[in-house]
């Protein structure tokens, strides 16, 4: 805050950079900690630096509009005081006005003019205690008609930063909309100063028991965990931005504990909000009594039960739909650790494969030689060397040659057996979709591991000169997974063609992952299908089944 107050002596580009950083990061952090006064000042100072002309024009227009609003504000205030006294209530009534940056954001996001924004009259009513808050709400709803769907009870269900208040929107005199916030004095202190309220207002409540402090502490602890789990500072900043701008929903556990999540959250986000272990072992979810997909979006008021299994682990596909920073960070952290483990295992296999050609293996190499290489490559341990080999950052053949102090092997290295279960460090090229039974070879890609291609794949022609990057690989005899493969079906255009083809594929124990249809002249279409097969025999069986269909003219595999 002090830096923002003293930006005047800095160069213009540096002022704008700091102001942009403040609006992006520090003002939202102040809001997340419930420090509303600081948030408003940071926003207005940043707005003044980023858009000085807009700031001055808006400031001048707001000052002029205040004079035009005084009569209606006074009339509404008098009506509230009169009805309040009749009900035996006492309260402080304050006219509330958005800070300049909030007005500007609302005008831009909703494409409103200043007069349209200023047409809404806002009041804050401060009472003595929680009971008086609800009594005052009844007074206001009797005085003016409430707008349906605009009431929010943040006392019963506080915001994520501990903010508590009753919000309602009313039809005022002459039909003008009135926004009203009703809160106790302690709630008002907390809303304005957030975690600093304890020291500023001396409420007598211990810091440990204060709701805002508990919420702030939980959030800050989550930020620390997010930082530890992030791969680098840019990933951490991306996750922090996500976490700072939530449009919230309120959902509950089966035991009735209410959790606040960003709008668009899924059961996976909910699982990680409960605990990291719950998220990592999540297999399914029930909303109410119904099992729902893990990618389904949750709504306010729903009760969610997470079904876990100790053998279940995060799926990389979850990153396509989770919205919370905590879920995203935990999933990425797990996948990074998993990739490391898989890379170490693959690196060990590759190194042993080449050492075998020199009539030795890892266990027979003296430890001193490994230590020499670890020092040469500036690594800390043997597993780091194996990980680099598995990820393709170092050639297993060159490492083997350094370890045995020889360049010519005694025999040819055996082919590396591929089972399809090696994980993220062994991938299958999407250009040629190799399947068991295809002649294959492996390309060692730096940082990615081994990419398996069909021999003769046209996309590898420019890479064949890099002999040291190619590995002799072969299919294992115990492959137990399905692989995607593309086929082209040239068929007649008639009703039910796609359904008939899909049924034939299903009857052949396969699934269709994707379909692209290209209509041709003469009443024909080309259907490009991506299907799942276990090997070449399975593919041949599917092709024979499709050729028996009347509408199919010809069919072929796409390589």
FENTAQUI-V854525 format. One record per residue. N is the residue number from 1. RES is the residue in one letter. PHI is phi in whole degrees, 0 to 359 (* if undefined). PSI is psi in whole degrees, -180 to 180 (none if undefined). Layout:
# FENTAQUI-V854525
n:res:phi:psi
N:RES:PHI:PSI
N:RES:PHI:PSI
This chain:
# FENTAQUI-V854525
n:res:phi:psi
1:X:*:-41
2:X:297:-41
3:X:300:-41
4:X:292:-32
5:X:286:-18
6:X:237:40
7:X:278:-11
8:X:303:-32
9:X:273:-2
10:X:272:162
11:X:296:149
12:X:304:-41
13:X:292:-34
14:X:288:-37
15:X:300:-45
16:X:294:-39
17:X:297:-45
18:X:292:-40
19:X:296:-42
20:X:297:-42
21:X:298:-39
22:X:295:-45
23:X:292:-33
24:X:281:-38
25:X:242:-58
26:X:285:-38
27:X:295:-45
28:X:298:-35
29:X:296:-43
30:X:300:-41
31:X:294:-40
32:X:295:-28
33:X:269:5
34:X:79:12
35:X:268:78
36:X:292:-41
37:X:298:-45
38:X:294:-40
39:X:301:-45
40:X:298:-43
41:X:293:-42
42:X:299:-42
43:X:295:-47
44:X:293:-37
45:X:294:-42
46:X:294:-40
47:X:299:-42
48:X:298:-38
49:X:283:-43
50:X:289:-44
51:X:229:73
52:X:299:-39
53:X:291:-46
54:X:299:-39
55:X:300:-49
56:X:293:-41
57:X:296:-46
58:X:294:-41
59:X:298:-43
60:X:294:-43
61:X:294:-38
62:X:295:-41
63:X:299:-41
64:X:294:-40
65:X:290:-26
66:X:300:-40
67:X:296:-36
68:X:287:-19
69:X:265:-12
70:X:302:-42
71:X:295:-46
72:X:293:-41
73:X:301:-44
74:X:296:-40
75:X:296:-45
76:X:295:-44
77:X:300:-44
78:X:297:-40
79:X:297:-41
80:X:294:-45
81:X:298:-43
82:X:299:-49
83:X:292:-36
84:X:296:-42
85:X:293:-35
86:X:297:-32
87:X:269:2
88:X:74:28
89:X:253:151
90:X:235:142
91:X:198:159
92:X:264:129
93:X:247:124
94:X:236:133
95:X:288:131
96:X:248:135
97:X:228:135
98:X:295:149
99:X:290:164
100:X:301:-41
101:X:293:-37
102:X:295:-41
103:X:299:-45
104:X:298:-46
105:X:298:-42
106:X:295:-41
107:X:297:-41
108:X:288:-48
109:X:291:-36
110:X:256:4
111:X:53:54
112:X:249:155
113:X:276:166
114:X:298:-39
115:X:297:-35
116:X:291:-38
117:X:291:-42
118:X:283:-7
119:X:291:-18
120:X:272:127
121:X:260:126
122:X:243:136
123:X:228:147
124:X:240:126
125:X:246:120
126:X:253:121
127:X:241:-177
128:X:279:-40
129:X:210:-180
130:X:297:-42
131:X:302:-43
132:X:295:-29
133:X:300:-49
134:X:288:-34
135:X:295:-40
136:X:294:-35
137:X:299:-43
138:X:298:-39
139:X:299:-46
140:X:293:-38
141:X:287:-24
142:X:281:-32
143:X:284:-45
144:X:229:148
145:X:287:128
146:X:285:150
147:X:277:126
148:X:299:136
149:X:81:6
150:X:252:9
151:X:266:133
152:X:227:129
153:X:255:93
154:X:271:3
155:X:279:-49
156:X:291:-39
157:X:234:90
158:X:296:159
159:X:291:170
160:X:299:-27
161:X:268:9
162:X:91:-1
163:X:298:133
164:X:230:136
165:X:181:161
166:X:258:130
167:X:243:135
168:X:211:154
169:X:239:133
170:X:235:156
171:X:273:110
172:X:272:-168
173:X:298:143
174:X:63:18
175:X:78:9
176:X:287:138
177:X:285:140
178:X:237:123
179:X:263:127
180:X:235:133
181:X:246:130
182:X:238:125
183:X:207:163
184:X:279:170
185:X:296:-41
186:X:297:-41
187:X:296:-38
188:X:293:-43
189:X:301:-44
190:X:292:-37
191:X:293:-34
192:X:275:-41
193:X:250:-13
194:X:61:-130
195:X:294:-16
196:X:276:-7
197:X:298:-34
198:X:300:-44
199:X:280:-30
200:X:282:-35
201:X:243:-8
202:X:50:58
203:X:287:-13
204:X:89:-8
205:X:273:136
206:X:293:146
207:X:300:-38
208:X:295:-31
209:X:267:-11
210:X:290:133
211:X:300:-47
212:X:297:-39
213:X:293:-39
214:X:298:-46
215:X:297:-44
216:X:297:-42
217:X:296:-42
218:X:298:-43
219:X:294:-45
220:X:296:-37
221:X:297:-40
222:X:297:-37
223:X:295:-41
224:X:297:-42
225:X:296:-39
226:X:297:-41
227:X:296:-42
228:X:295:-36
229:X:276:-13
230:X:282:144
231:X:289:-35
232:X:205:178
233:X:294:-33
234:X:292:-40
235:X:295:-41
236:X:298:-44
237:X:295:-40
238:X:299:-45
239:X:293:-36
240:X:295:-42
241:X:300:-42
242:X:300:-42
243:X:287:-22
244:X:275:-15
245:X:235:56
246:X:274:139
247:X:261:111
248:X:270:152
249:X:235:163
250:X:234:118
251:X:232:167
252:X:229:156
253:X:278:168
254:X:301:-23
255:X:273:0
256:X:94:2
257:X:287:129
258:X:268:130
259:X:244:142
260:X:260:127
261:X:228:157
262:X:295:148
263:X:299:140
264:X:95:-1
265:X:295:153
266:X:244:171
267:X:305:-31
268:X:293:-42
269:X:300:-43
270:X:299:-44
271:X:299:-44
272:X:290:-28
273:X:293:-33
274:X:291:-52
275:X:189:148
276:X:301:-39
277:X:293:-36
278:X:297:-44
279:X:296:-44
280:X:295:-29
281:X:254:14
282:X:290:133
283:X:237:-27
284:X:198:172
285:X:214:145
286:X:247:130
287:X:249:116
288:X:70:-121
289:X:248:7
290:X:252:135
291:X:286:131
292:X:236:157
293:X:299:149
294:X:294:-18
295:X:269:-2
296:X:289:147
297:X:273:137
298:X:274:156
299:X:237:154
300:X:304:137
301:X:95:-10
302:X:281:149
303:X:254:127
304:X:242:133
305:X:243:127
306:X:262:129
307:X:262:126
308:X:241:163
309:X:216:134
310:X:296:-18
311:X:266:-2
312:X:271:149
313:X:221:161
314:X:303:142
315:X:258:130
316:X:306:-29
317:X:295:-21
318:X:300:-29
319:X:297:-17
320:X:283:-18
321:X:227:-13
322:X:290:150
323:X:240:-21
324:X:277:146
325:X:296:-36
326:X:296:-44
327:X:296:-47
328:X:299:-44
329:X:295:-45
330:X:295:-40
331:X:295:-47
332:X:297:-40
333:X:298:-44
334:X:296:-45
335:X:294:-36
336:X:297:-45
337:X:297:-39
338:X:296:-43
339:X:298:-39
340:X:298:-47
341:X:299:-44
342:X:293:-37
343:X:294:-39
344:X:297:-45
345:X:297:-45
346:X:294:-41
347:X:300:-40
348:X:297:-43
349:X:296:-44
350:X:295:-44
351:X:294:-44
352:X:298:-37
353:X:302:-45
354:X:281:-32
355:X:293:-33
356:X:300:-35
357:X:294:-21
358:X:261:16
359:X:62:39
360:X:209:-176
361:X:208:177
362:X:302:-42
363:X:295:-22
364:X:267:-8
365:X:279:132
366:X:300:142
367:X:301:-34
368:X:301:-36
369:X:291:-38
370:X:296:-42
371:X:297:-36
372:X:297:-44
373:X:292:-41
374:X:301:-42
375:X:291:-41
376:X:299:-40
377:X:268:8
378:X:58:47
379:X:254:171
380:X:255:-25
381:X:206:169
382:X:297:-39
383:X:299:-31
384:X:296:-38
385:X:294:-44
386:X:297:-39
387:X:297:-44
388:X:298:-39
389:X:295:-45
390:X:297:-33
391:X:273:-1
392:X:84:11
393:X:281:-23
394:X:228:145
395:X:283:127
396:X:297:-36
397:X:296:-46
398:X:295:-38
399:X:295:-42
400:X:298:-42
401:X:298:-40
402:X:294:-37
403:X:290:-36
404:X:262:-4
405:X:58:36
406:X:224:157
407:X:247:-24
408:X:250:118
409:X:289:159
410:X:288:-29
411:X:208:172
412:X:288:141
413:X:292:141
414:X:289:154
415:X:294:144
416:X:282:126
417:X:277:130
418:X:252:122
419:X:253:-10
420:X:84:3
421:X:244:18
422:X:285:-13
423:X:93:-153
424:X:286:-15
425:X:275:-9
426:X:236:115
427:X:240:163
428:X:245:125
429:X:302:134
430:X:278:-13
431:X:285:-34
432:X:237:-6
433:X:43:67
434:X:295:143
435:X:228:156
436:X:308:132
437:X:107:-25
438:X:285:142
439:X:294:130
440:X:225:161
441:X:215:163
442:X:245:136
443:X:254:125
444:X:275:110
445:X:257:125
446:X:301:125
447:X:86:-13
448:X:245:-19
449:X:97:-141
450:X:254:131
451:X:250:122
452:X:270:125
453:X:240:156
454:X:291:143
455:X:295:132
456:X:92:3
457:X:301:126
458:X:296:-28
459:X:287:-8
460:X:256:2
461:X:300:-38
462:X:283:-11
463:X:262:-9
464:X:292:-18
465:X:287:-17
466:X:271:72
467:X:302:-37
468:X:292:-15
469:X:271:-11
470:X:262:139
471:X:244:146
472:X:277:116
473:X:233:161
474:X:210:157
475:X:286:137
476:X:288:159
477:X:279:-10
478:X:241:44
479:X:290:126
480:X:230:51
481:X:212:166
482:X:262:155
483:X:232:145
484:X:284:145
485:X:212:146
486:X:261:135
487:X:230:151
488:X:249:125
489:X:245:117
490:X:265:115
491:X:224:164
492:X:285:147
493:X:278:103
494:X:211:161
495:X:301:132
496:X:83:9
497:X:300:-52
498:X:297:-40
499:X:296:-40
500:X:294:-42
501:X:294:-43
502:X:298:-39
503:X:294:-39
504:X:294:-40
505:X:296:-43
506:X:296:-41
507:X:296:-20
508:X:265:19
509:X:64:44
510:X:222:165
511:X:240:152
512:X:261:120
513:X:272:-31
514:X:202:149
515:X:224:131
516:X:236:123
517:X:250:129
518:X:236:111
519:X:285:137
520:X:246:169
521:X:290:158
522:X:80:18
523:X:79:29
524:X:238:160
525:X:221:150
526:X:256:122
527:X:252:115
528:X:266:112
529:X:251:136
530:X:256:115
531:X:240:163
532:X:258:127
533:X:226:157
534:X:271:-31
535:X:191:-175
536:X:296:-35
537:X:296:-42
538:X:296:-42
539:X:298:-43
540:X:297:-38
541:X:295:-39
542:X:293:-44
543:X:298:-43
544:X:298:-39
545:X:294:-41
546:X:289:-33
547:X:294:-22
548:X:282:-10
549:X:284:140
550:X:297:-37
551:X:280:-10
552:X:272:122
553:X:272:-47
554:X:204:161
555:X:210:142
556:X:207:157
557:X:276:141
558:X:264:123
559:X:245:none
